[in-house]
């Protein structure tokens, strides 16, 4: 048996057990109407029976797609070379991309000091530096 908290002739909440075992005495006292298993929240009492609220069918609305999220390439395109190399850390599979970028407009010798600085600061490992320079 279920118990209902009735407020203004409408079921506000339902307890699916003994309210005295589920709530404090003050709250349990609010669940004072026994109802059948088929009765739902928001049901109203018509004087003889509980009547479940009929929920009208809703017309679907068209949702606009959310704004495009920035993807890694969008972020990377705004980065400096130093930031891109830092971005391509040990856990990333993008080390090859960083190597191609560095080789495309700088010699590997000119990037070596930047990489060494990142190794010294702990931002990338020696292994990552070796991968980029390989």
Secondary structure by P-SEA (a helix, b strand, c coil): cbbbbcccccccccccccccccccaaaaaacccccccccccccccccccccccccccccbbbbccccccccaaaaaaaccaaaaaaaacccccaaaaaaaaaaaccccccaaaaaaaaaaaccccaaaaaaaac
